[in-house]
Amino acid sequence: MKYSVVIRPEAEADLQNTFEWYEEQEKGLGLEEHRIVVLAVLHVRRHPIRWKKRTQ
C-alpha cells in the first residue's frame, strides 16, 4: 500500500511564518528549520505505520 503525507494550506502558512521568524533571528536559521521539517516528513513517508493517521 502506498501512503502520502498531506500538508494542509494552514500548515504551509505556519511553516512559512516559522521560516521567516527564524531568519529574522539569525540568517540561515530558517533554512535549518526547513531542513529539519523536510527530514521529518521523509521519515514519516518511509515509516508510515509508525504514525497515526489524522483526519478532521
C-alpha positions, 0 to 999 in steps of 0.5 A: 500500500502506498501512503502520502503525507498531506500538508494542509494550506494552514500548515504551509502558512505556519511553516512559512511564518516559522521560516521567516521568524527564524531568519529574522533571528539569525540568517540561515536559521530558517533554512535549518528549520526547513531542513529539519521539517523536510527530514521529518516528513521523509521519515514519516513517508518511509515509516508510515505505520509508525504514525497515526493517521489524522483526519478532521 
